[in-house]
């Protein structure tokens, strides 16, 4: 998780290099296409999303998310921008665990919108939808602070608190202040770094709502890939673009083509779109979206080449400032690959590390580096910079999950063996205590105890003892009655 000083330094450094500004909204919300075009037809309607999820132990489950809107309408691409603006305000105002102050006029400024009565009404409606739209997560919400997938999380809203106070003078609004607070589950993940980087300025730049939806989708799926292809029928399903008109491939193409023009050359959080086009599918029944990702053009460097080109060192942190997780990860890379302890992370490496942590978490991100160090020599691949380990992320994640599953199985077996050992030791201690008590009794007390044991025994056990004629059988049954009676006297559980 970024500490305050590190965030300030990185923001200043990115601005100095001309890099797009990044915000870090909550990861679970980013993984589902919950936003709809603001101009889409139809009234508020609940939607349910489902997808198959493979757990680290290899089992597969169905993750399900239900989004139930209020009478204010469905969540839209305008609401997505407002949500991102709130995340930015929350970050700028110190990442508060309680309430974050704001004003509608300031929110409009963050969104680069002119201040008009229509803007006030639009922002208010968006905030009410973010406050009122109900989410029900079934095996779909991951708590980043613990790594647990929650079985059910209901009564969930993106905003748990929202207040807008207006002061009017002669019918005109003269002052307007308010506050908001993210839902506890969202806030916990934001503070734990369970987030996804988003280029806020890029999102604001889109004129087409479909371009914004497609961009958000491919920025997520291309985080660890360089290419993406999807038939438009399935793509529209992924994006929640519904309507009878969209059943026709020609209408889907008509909707996508203007949006794809906006996407050409646009920066992603992990590179740049070098191609975004539609191509006919092999069977001719549909079109497919084809997207290719290349290196970012905003990494700086002034055209330099060779190792370290385009990597400008960030300002040296304050002496007493604790290192961020991204800095720790980059330094771990230098220790593992170069045996260097005092390496100064570059801005590019810190961004790459932060993205990796946001996607995988710190433990898995460290495993990517260790895995790459182990596997690179097998293919004679020389890793010189942090970016060189990213190509191993997918294979490293599979390796991590396989090892984690094996370790979990081994721990479970050890736990079972330990529980069995403790149960055996406990049973032996109980037997020893019963035997010691009996052996300490004088003969007359033993006879009296056997009589009491017989009198207090279960009627069926007593009848079995009295019916026995063979001396060995009577002694065995009497010993059982005696043991049960002694256990009751000593406060011990009955024998298994």
C-alpha positions as CSV (number, residue, x, y, z in Angstrom):
1,X,0.0,0.0,0.0
2,X,1.3,3.5,-0.9
3,X,2.2,5.6,2.0
4,X,1.3,9.3,1.9
5,X,4.8,10.6,1.1
6,X,5.4,8.0,-1.6
7,X,2.0,8.9,-3.3
8,X,2.9,12.6,-3.3
9,X,6.4,11.9,-4.7
10,X,5.0,9.5,-7.4
11,X,2.2,11.9,-8.4
12,X,4.8,14.8,-8.7
13,X,7.2,12.5,-10.6
14,X,4.4,11.4,-13.1
15,X,3.4,15.0,-13.7
16,X,7.0,16.0,-14.3
17,X,7.4,13.2,-16.9
18,X,4.0,13.9,-18.5
19,X,2.6,10.5,-17.5
20,X,-1.2,10.0,-17.2
21,X,-2.5,10.4,-13.7
22,X,-3.5,7.1,-12.0
23,X,-6.1,6.5,-9.4
24,X,-6.7,3.1,-7.7
25,X,-10.4,2.2,-7.4
26,X,-11.5,-1.1,-5.6
27,X,-10.6,-4.2,-7.6
28,X,-13.9,-6.3,-7.2
29,X,-16.0,-3.4,-8.6
30,X,-13.6,-3.1,-11.5
31,X,-13.8,-6.7,-12.5
32,X,-17.5,-6.6,-13.3
33,X,-19.2,-4.6,-16.1
34,X,-21.8,-2.9,-13.9
35,X,-22.0,0.4,-15.9
36,X,-24.4,1.1,-18.7
37,X,-24.4,3.8,-21.3
38,X,-26.2,6.9,-19.9
39,X,-28.3,7.2,-23.0
40,X,-29.5,3.6,-23.0
41,X,-33.2,3.0,-23.3
42,X,-35.3,1.3,-20.7
43,X,-36.0,2.0,-17.1
44,X,-34.3,0.7,-14.0
45,X,-33.8,-3.1,-14.1
46,X,-31.9,-5.5,-11.9
47,X,-29.1,-7.4,-13.6
48,X,-27.3,-10.6,-12.6
49,X,-23.8,-11.5,-13.7
50,X,-22.3,-14.9,-13.4
51,X,-18.8,-16.4,-14.2
52,X,-16.9,-19.6,-13.4
53,X,-14.0,-19.1,-11.0
54,X,-11.2,-21.5,-10.4
55,X,-10.0,-21.5,-6.7
56,X,-6.3,-22.1,-5.7
57,X,-7.1,-25.6,-4.7
58,X,-8.4,-26.4,-8.2
59,X,-12.1,-26.5,-7.4
60,X,-14.5,-24.4,-9.6
61,X,-17.3,-22.3,-8.3
62,X,-19.9,-20.0,-9.8
63,X,-19.4,-16.4,-8.7
64,X,-22.6,-14.3,-9.0
65,X,-23.3,-10.6,-8.7
66,X,-26.7,-9.0,-8.6
67,X,-27.1,-5.3,-9.2
68,X,-30.4,-3.9,-8.2
69,X,-30.9,-0.2,-9.1
70,X,-33.1,2.4,-7.4
71,X,-35.8,4.5,-9.0
72,X,-33.0,6.9,-9.8
73,X,-32.0,4.6,-12.7
74,X,-29.3,2.1,-13.6
75,X,-25.6,2.8,-12.9
76,X,-24.2,4.6,-16.0
77,X,-20.9,5.6,-17.5
78,X,-21.4,9.0,-16.0
79,X,-21.7,7.4,-12.6
80,X,-18.4,5.5,-13.3
81,X,-16.7,8.9,-13.8
82,X,-18.2,10.3,-10.7
83,X,-17.1,7.2,-8.7
84,X,-13.5,7.6,-10.1
85,X,-13.6,11.3,-9.1
86,X,-14.6,10.3,-5.6
87,X,-11.7,7.9,-5.4
88,X,-9.4,10.7,-6.5
89,X,-10.8,13.1,-3.9
90,X,-10.5,10.4,-1.2
91,X,-6.8,9.8,-2.2
92,X,-6.0,13.5,-2.3
93,X,-7.7,14.2,1.1
94,X,-5.6,11.6,2.9
95,X,-7.4,8.2,2.4
96,X,-9.7,8.7,5.3
97,X,-11.2,5.7,7.1
98,X,-14.2,7.8,8.1
99,X,-15.8,10.6,6.2
100,X,-14.4,12.6,3.2
101,X,-15.6,16.2,2.7
102,X,-16.5,17.4,-0.8
103,X,-18.6,19.9,-2.7
104,X,-20.6,19.4,-5.9
105,X,-18.8,22.3,-7.5
106,X,-15.4,20.8,-6.6
107,X,-16.6,17.5,-8.0
108,X,-17.6,19.1,-11.2
109,X,-14.1,20.7,-11.4
110,X,-12.4,17.3,-10.9
111,X,-14.6,16.0,-13.8
112,X,-13.7,19.0,-15.9
113,X,-17.4,19.9,-16.3
114,X,-18.8,23.4,-16.5
115,X,-20.8,24.4,-13.4
116,X,-24.5,24.8,-14.4
117,X,-27.8,23.8,-12.8
118,X,-27.8,20.8,-15.1
119,X,-24.4,19.8,-13.9
120,X,-25.6,20.1,-10.3
121,X,-28.6,17.9,-11.0
122,X,-26.6,15.3,-13.0
123,X,-24.0,14.9,-10.2
124,X,-26.6,14.7,-7.5
125,X,-28.4,11.9,-9.5
126,X,-25.1,10.0,-9.9
127,X,-24.3,10.3,-6.2
128,X,-27.7,9.0,-5.3
129,X,-27.3,6.0,-7.6
130,X,-23.9,5.2,-6.1
131,X,-25.5,5.5,-2.7
132,X,-28.7,3.6,-3.4
133,X,-27.9,0.9,-5.9
134,X,-27.8,-2.5,-4.1
135,X,-25.2,-5.1,-4.8
136,X,-25.5,-8.8,-3.7
137,X,-22.2,-10.7,-4.0
138,X,-22.3,-14.5,-3.9
139,X,-18.8,-16.1,-3.9
140,X,-17.8,-13.0,-5.9
141,X,-16.3,-10.5,-3.5
142,X,-12.7,-11.0,-2.3
143,X,-11.6,-9.3,0.9
144,X,-8.1,-8.0,0.1
145,X,-7.1,-7.7,3.7
146,X,-7.5,-11.4,4.4
147,X,-7.5,-12.9,0.9
148,X,-10.9,-14.6,1.7
149,X,-13.6,-15.0,-0.9
150,X,-16.9,-14.0,0.9
151,X,-19.7,-16.5,0.5
152,X,-22.4,-13.8,0.6
153,X,-22.1,-10.0,0.9
154,X,-25.5,-8.3,0.7
155,X,-26.8,-4.9,1.6
156,X,-23.8,-3.5,-0.2
157,X,-23.7,0.0,-1.8
158,X,-20.6,1.6,-3.2
159,X,-21.3,4.6,-0.9
160,X,-22.5,3.8,2.7
161,X,-22.8,7.5,3.7
162,X,-23.7,10.6,1.6
163,X,-24.7,14.1,2.8
164,X,-25.1,17.2,0.7
165,X,-26.0,20.4,2.6
166,X,-27.1,23.5,0.7
167,X,-27.6,27.0,2.0
168,X,-29.9,29.2,0.0
169,X,-30.2,33.0,0.0
170,X,-33.2,34.5,-1.9
171,X,-33.8,31.2,-3.6
172,X,-30.2,30.9,-4.8
173,X,-27.7,28.3,-3.5
174,X,-24.9,30.3,-2.0
175,X,-22.9,27.5,-0.2
176,X,-22.9,23.8,-0.7
177,X,-20.9,21.2,1.3
178,X,-21.1,17.6,1.9
179,X,-19.3,14.4,2.8
180,X,-19.2,10.8,1.6
181,X,-17.9,7.5,2.8
182,X,-17.3,4.3,0.9
183,X,-18.8,1.1,2.0
184,X,-16.8,-0.7,4.7
185,X,-15.8,-3.6,2.4
186,X,-14.7,-1.1,-0.3
187,X,-12.8,1.0,2.1
188,X,-11.1,-2.0,3.6
189,X,-9.8,-3.1,0.2
190,X,-8.8,0.4,-0.8
191,X,-6.7,0.7,2.3
192,X,-5.3,-2.8,1.8
193,X,-4.2,-2.0,-1.8
194,X,-6.7,-4.5,-3.3
195,X,-7.2,-2.1,-6.2
196,X,-6.7,-1.7,-9.9
197,X,-4.9,1.3,-11.4
198,X,-7.0,3.5,-13.7
199,X,-5.8,6.3,-15.9
200,X,-8.4,8.9,-14.8
201,X,-7.6,11.5,-17.4
202,X,-7.9,9.0,-20.2
203,X,-11.4,7.9,-19.0
204,X,-12.5,11.5,-19.0
205,X,-11.3,12.0,-22.5
206,X,-13.8,9.7,-24.2
207,X,-16.6,11.2,-26.1
208,X,-18.3,7.9,-26.7
209,X,-19.8,6.0,-23.8
210,X,-19.2,2.7,-25.7
211,X,-15.5,3.7,-26.1
212,X,-15.4,4.2,-22.3
213,X,-17.0,0.8,-21.7
214,X,-14.7,-1.0,-24.1
215,X,-11.6,0.8,-22.8
216,X,-12.4,-0.2,-19.2
217,X,-12.9,-3.8,-20.3
218,X,-9.7,-4.2,-22.3
219,X,-7.6,-2.3,-19.8
220,X,-8.5,-5.0,-17.3
221,X,-8.1,-8.0,-19.6
222,X,-4.8,-6.8,-21.2
223,X,-3.2,-6.2,-17.8
224,X,-1.0,-9.3,-18.3
225,X,-1.5,-9.8,-22.1
226,X,-0.5,-8.1,-25.3
227,X,-3.5,-9.1,-27.5
228,X,-7.2,-9.7,-27.1
229,X,-9.9,-11.0,-29.5
230,X,-13.6,-11.4,-28.8
231,X,-16.6,-12.0,-31.0
232,X,-18.9,-9.0,-30.8
233,X,-21.9,-11.0,-29.7
234,X,-20.0,-12.2,-26.6
235,X,-18.4,-8.8,-26.2
236,X,-21.8,-7.1,-25.9
237,X,-22.8,-9.7,-23.4
238,X,-19.6,-8.9,-21.4
239,X,-20.3,-5.2,-21.4
240,X,-24.0,-5.5,-20.7
241,X,-25.0,-3.8,-23.9
242,X,-28.5,-5.1,-24.5
243,X,-31.3,-4.5,-26.9
244,X,-33.1,-6.3,-29.8
245,X,-31.1,-4.1,-32.3
246,X,-27.8,-5.6,-31.1
247,X,-28.9,-9.1,-32.1
248,X,-27.6,-8.1,-35.6
249,X,-23.9,-8.2,-36.3
250,X,-24.2,-5.2,-38.6
251,X,-25.7,-3.1,-35.7
252,X,-23.0,-4.2,-33.3
253,X,-20.4,-3.1,-35.9
254,X,-22.2,0.2,-36.4
255,X,-22.0,0.8,-32.6
256,X,-18.4,-0.2,-32.2
257,X,-16.7,1.4,-35.1
258,X,-16.9,5.1,-33.9
259,X,-15.7,3.9,-30.4
260,X,-12.7,2.1,-31.8
261,X,-11.5,5.2,-33.6
262,X,-11.3,6.9,-30.2
263,X,-9.3,4.0,-28.8
264,X,-6.5,4.1,-31.4
265,X,-3.2,4.9,-29.7
266,X,-4.8,5.4,-26.3
267,X,-2.7,4.7,-23.2
268,X,-3.5,1.7,-21.0
269,X,-2.2,1.2,-17.5
270,X,0.2,-1.4,-18.8
271,X,1.0,-0.1,-22.3
272,X,-0.7,1.5,-25.3
273,X,-3.3,0.3,-27.7
274,X,-1.6,-0.1,-31.1
275,X,-4.6,-1.7,-32.8
276,X,-8.3,-1.7,-32.2
277,X,-10.3,-3.0,-35.1
278,X,-13.1,-5.3,-36.2
279,X,-12.5,-8.3,-38.4
280,X,-14.9,-10.9,-39.9
281,X,-14.9,-14.2,-38.0
282,X,-13.9,-17.3,-39.9
283,X,-17.4,-18.6,-40.2
284,X,-18.6,-15.2,-41.5
285,X,-21.4,-15.1,-38.9
286,X,-20.1,-12.3,-36.8
287,X,-17.3,-9.7,-36.4
288,X,-14.6,-9.9,-33.7
289,X,-12.8,-7.2,-31.9
290,X,-9.0,-7.4,-32.3
291,X,-6.9,-5.4,-29.9
292,X,-3.1,-5.3,-29.7
293,X,-1.0,-3.7,-27.0
294,X,2.4,-2.2,-27.4
295,X,4.8,-0.2,-25.1
296,X,3.6,3.1,-23.7
297,X,4.8,6.3,-25.4
298,X,4.7,8.2,-22.2
299,X,7.5,6.5,-20.3
300,X,10.0,9.3,-20.9
301,X,13.6,8.8,-21.9
302,X,13.9,11.2,-24.8
303,X,14.5,8.4,-27.4
304,X,17.3,6.8,-25.4
305,X,18.0,3.1,-26.1
306,X,19.7,0.3,-24.2
307,X,19.3,-1.0,-20.7
308,X,17.5,1.5,-18.5
309,X,16.3,3.7,-21.4
310,X,13.3,5.8,-20.5
311,X,13.7,5.2,-16.8
312,X,13.9,8.4,-14.8
313,X,14.8,7.9,-11.2
314,X,12.1,9.4,-8.9
315,X,12.9,12.0,-6.2
316,X,14.7,10.5,-3.2
317,X,12.0,9.8,-0.5
318,X,12.1,11.6,2.8
319,X,14.7,10.0,5.0
320,X,12.2,8.7,7.6
321,X,9.5,7.8,5.2
322,X,8.7,4.0,5.2
323,X,9.1,2.3,1.9
324,X,5.9,1.4,-0.1
325,X,5.1,-2.2,-1.1
326,X,6.0,-1.3,-4.7
327,X,9.5,-0.1,-3.5
328,X,9.9,-3.2,-1.4
329,X,9.1,-5.4,-4.5
330,X,11.5,-3.6,-6.8
331,X,14.3,-3.8,-4.2
332,X,13.5,-7.5,-3.8
333,X,13.9,-7.8,-7.6
334,X,17.4,-6.2,-7.4
335,X,18.4,-8.4,-4.5
336,X,17.4,-11.6,-6.3
337,X,18.6,-10.8,-9.8
338,X,21.6,-8.5,-9.2
339,X,22.5,-9.0,-5.6
340,X,22.1,-5.3,-5.0
341,X,20.8,-4.0,-1.7
342,X,20.9,-0.2,-2.3
343,X,19.3,0.1,-5.7
344,X,17.1,3.2,-6.3
345,X,13.8,2.2,-7.9
346,X,12.9,4.0,-11.1
347,X,9.4,5.5,-11.7
348,X,8.7,3.0,-14.4
349,X,9.7,0.0,-12.2
350,X,7.6,1.4,-9.3
351,X,4.5,1.7,-11.6
352,X,5.0,-1.8,-12.9
353,X,5.5,-3.1,-9.4
354,X,2.4,-1.3,-8.1
355,X,0.3,-2.8,-11.0
356,X,1.6,-6.3,-10.3
357,X,0.7,-5.9,-6.6
358,X,-2.7,-4.5,-7.4
359,X,-3.5,-7.6,-9.6
360,X,-1.9,-10.3,-7.6
361,X,-1.2,-9.1,-4.0
362,X,2.3,-8.8,-2.5
363,X,2.9,-12.4,-1.8
364,X,2.2,-13.6,-5.3
365,X,4.0,-10.6,-6.8
366,X,7.2,-11.7,-4.9
367,X,6.7,-15.2,-6.2
368,X,6.7,-13.9,-9.7
369,X,10.2,-12.5,-9.2
370,X,11.4,-15.7,-7.5
371,X,9.8,-17.8,-10.2
372,X,11.3,-15.7,-13.0
373,X,14.8,-16.0,-11.4
374,X,14.4,-19.7,-11.4
375,X,13.0,-20.2,-14.9
376,X,14.8,-17.5,-16.9
377,X,18.2,-19.5,-17.1
378,X,16.3,-22.5,-18.5
379,X,15.6,-20.5,-21.7
380,X,18.8,-18.4,-21.5
381,X,16.7,-15.3,-21.1
382,X,18.5,-12.4,-19.4
383,X,16.3,-10.3,-17.2
384,X,17.9,-6.9,-16.7
385,X,15.0,-4.7,-15.5
386,X,11.9,-5.2,-13.5
387,X,9.7,-5.3,-16.6
388,X,11.5,-8.4,-17.7
389,X,9.8,-10.5,-15.0
390,X,6.2,-9.6,-16.1
391,X,6.1,-12.1,-18.9
392,X,6.4,-14.8,-16.3
393,X,3.4,-13.6,-14.3
394,X,0.8,-16.1,-15.6
395,X,3.1,-19.1,-15.3
396,X,4.2,-17.9,-11.8
397,X,0.7,-17.5,-10.6
398,X,-0.1,-21.1,-11.7
399,X,3.0,-22.3,-9.9
400,X,2.1,-20.3,-6.8
401,X,-1.4,-21.8,-6.7
402,X,-0.1,-25.3,-7.3
403,X,2.4,-24.9,-4.4
404,X,-0.2,-23.3,-2.2
405,X,-2.6,-26.2,-2.8
406,X,0.1,-28.7,-2.1
407,X,1.1,-26.9,1.1
408,X,-2.5,-26.6,2.2
409,X,-2.9,-30.4,1.7
410,X,0.3,-31.1,3.6
411,X,-0.8,-28.7,6.4
412,X,-4.2,-30.4,6.6
413,X,-2.6,-33.8,6.9
414,X,-0.2,-32.5,9.6
415,X,-3.2,-31.0,11.4
416,X,-5.1,-34.3,11.3
417,X,-2.0,-36.2,12.5
418,X,-1.5,-33.7,15.3
419,X,-5.1,-33.9,16.4
420,X,-5.0,-37.7,16.4
421,X,-1.8,-37.6,18.4
422,X,-3.3,-35.2,21.0
423,X,-6.5,-37.3,21.2
424,X,-4.4,-40.4,21.8
425,X,-2.3,-38.7,24.5
426,X,-5.4,-37.3,26.1
427,X,-7.1,-40.7,26.2
428,X,-4.0,-42.3,27.7
429,X,-3.8,-39.6,30.4
430,X,-7.4,-40.1,31.3
431,X,-6.9,-43.9,31.6
432,X,-3.8,-43.4,33.7
433,X,-5.7,-41.1,36.1
434,X,-8.6,-43.6,36.4
435,X,-6.2,-46.4,37.1
436,X,-4.2,-44.4,39.7
437,X,-7.4,-43.5,41.6
438,X,-8.5,-47.1,41.7
439,X,-5.1,-48.4,42.7
440,X,-4.9,-45.9,45.6
441,X,-8.2,-47.2,47.2
442,X,-8.0,-49.8,50.1
443,X,-9.9,-53.1,49.5
444,X,-13.0,-52.1,51.4
445,X,-13.4,-48.9,49.4
446,X,-13.0,-50.8,46.2
447,X,-15.8,-53.1,47.1
448,X,-18.0,-50.2,48.0
449,X,-17.2,-48.4,44.7
450,X,-18.0,-51.5,42.7
451,X,-21.4,-51.7,44.4
452,X,-22.0,-48.0,43.7
453,X,-21.0,-48.4,40.1
454,X,-23.4,-51.3,39.7
455,X,-26.2,-49.4,41.3
456,X,-25.7,-46.3,39.1
457,X,-25.1,-48.2,35.9
458,X,-27.4,-48.0,32.9
459,X,-30.2,-50.6,33.4
460,X,-29.2,-52.5,30.2
461,X,-25.5,-52.6,31.2
462,X,-26.5,-53.7,34.7
463,X,-28.7,-56.5,33.3
464,X,-25.9,-57.7,31.0
465,X,-23.6,-58.0,34.0
466,X,-26.1,-59.8,36.2
467,X,-26.9,-62.2,33.4
468,X,-23.3,-63.1,32.7
469,X,-22.2,-66.5,34.3
470,X,-18.7,-66.9,33.0
471,X,-16.2,-65.3,35.5
472,X,-14.0,-63.7,32.8
473,X,-17.0,-62.1,31.2
474,X,-18.3,-60.8,34.6
475,X,-14.9,-59.3,35.4
476,X,-14.7,-57.6,32.0
477,X,-18.2,-56.1,32.4
478,X,-17.6,-55.1,36.0
479,X,-14.4,-53.3,34.9
480,X,-16.4,-51.4,32.3
481,X,-19.0,-50.3,34.9
482,X,-16.3,-49.3,37.3
483,X,-14.4,-47.2,34.6
484,X,-17.6,-45.4,33.7
485,X,-18.3,-44.7,37.4
486,X,-14.8,-43.5,38.1
487,X,-14.9,-41.1,35.1
488,X,-18.1,-39.6,36.4
489,X,-16.5,-39.1,39.9
490,X,-13.4,-37.5,38.4
491,X,-15.3,-35.3,35.9
492,X,-13.8,-37.0,32.9
493,X,-15.7,-37.6,29.6
494,X,-17.0,-41.1,28.8
495,X,-14.6,-43.4,27.1
496,X,-15.0,-43.7,23.3
